[in-house]
Amino acid sequence: MSQLCRIFKSRISGCADFPSKSRALGALIHGYVCKLGLERENVVVGTALMEMYAKCRQVEVAKLVFDEMEVKNSVSWNTMIDGVYEEW
């Protein structure tokens, strides 16, 4: 994983830890990640975005991120399932 992806993953995870205060910052980071194409190509960054949106109670957006991901692994699937379960 590149240094840039590590940075984005840590920032996105930080936003997920404080969803009520960091929702706008998380959306800003998401926009930049999309501009770079990392949302689709990097499973770690995509999964971090899904987790952030799920914790912010925006499961629909988390599902959109999941659907756009080119590569999915067991962590991304479990994150999506957990997000839907918590919302339900």
N, C-alpha and C positions, 0 to 999 in steps of 0.2 A: 504494500500500500504506500502510495506516495506521501510525502510530507504534507502536501496541500490537503489531501483527503483526511489525514490524521487531524489537521487543524479544524477542518469543517466538522468532522465527527465530534470532536470535543466541544466545539461551540454549540452545535445542535443539541448534544446531550445536556449541556448546561441549561439551555432553554427548556428542555423537557423536564428538568428538575424543578423549575420554578414557572409552571405554565401560566399562572395568572399574571405574572409580571413580565414575562419574556415572549409573549405571543407575537408581538409586532417585530421584535428582533429576529425571532425564528423565521417569520415570513420573509423578512429582508434577506436573511442568509439563504433561504430556499430559492429566492429569485436569482441570487448570484450563482448558486450551485447549478440551477437550470441553465443559466447563460453559458456556463462552462461545460455543460453536458454531463456533469458528474452524477446527477440524479438517476439517469438511465444506465450509465456504464459501471458505476461502482456500487456494489451490493452493500458495503458498510455504510456509505453515506446515505443511500436510499433507505436502509433500515433505520438509521438514526432519525431521518425525517419522518418516517412512519411512526416511530415511537413518540416523537415530539408531538405530532398532530393527535395521536391517540390520547396522550396525557392531557392535551388541551381540549379534549372532548370534541375533536373534529375528525371523526372516524371516516367521514366521506372523503375528506382530503387525503387521509392516510391511505385509503383504498385507491385513489387516483395515483398516488405515488407508487403504490404496489403494482398497479396495472401497467405503469410506464417502465418499470424496471425490466431491463433485458435479461438480467441474471438474478435468480432467486435461490436462496439456500434455506436450510432448516430454521435458521435464526429469523430470517425475514418472514417465513411462513408463520412461525410461532408468534412473532410480534403482531402480525395482522390478526391472527386468531385471538390473541389476548386482548387486542384493542376492541375487536367486535364484541367479545365476551364482556368486557368491562362496560361497554356502552349499553349492552342489552340488559 
